[in-house]
Amino acid sequence: MTTLEREKQAALTVFGEVEELEEIAGSLPPGQQEQSDRLTELASRKVASMPPLRPGIVAALLKLSEPTVRAWLRDGILKEASPASSEASVPATTRLDPVRVHQVLHLVNDLRARGKKRHLVDLVWARLQDEAVLEREDMRQSLEQFRSGDTIVLRPRK
């Protein structure tokens, strides 16, 4: 078995285990939220501890072509791994951030489950932008104020 095949098998195994942990976490009843959160955190740590991924491996995970993965990297949908996360013994080739790959994997799977097969790049990009806005602290505060009814009604002047 070649190094590439071993890396691919290891990545597929880890991502499969992570998906299983997330599935179990999502299936727990509301009374077990703490356990669900712990499983989700464990899955996140497992992904974060992975070594950077080759574009060919990411293509297999996302069920896309390698040229598409490279295009998504150029477009900013996927992120190159930081140099600090790359091993010194690994040749200087393009490696992708497994955390972002995991995030994109969820988006792609969700879109495909909804029957979206074409224009994935635009749909994934839009979802990533939406998530980025929702993660902003000022947006969280605004949404919380809105939900609690702490709003001011503005009426246009006549």
Order of alpha helices (4+ residues) and beta strands (2+ residues): alpha-alpha-alpha-alpha-alpha-alpha-alpha
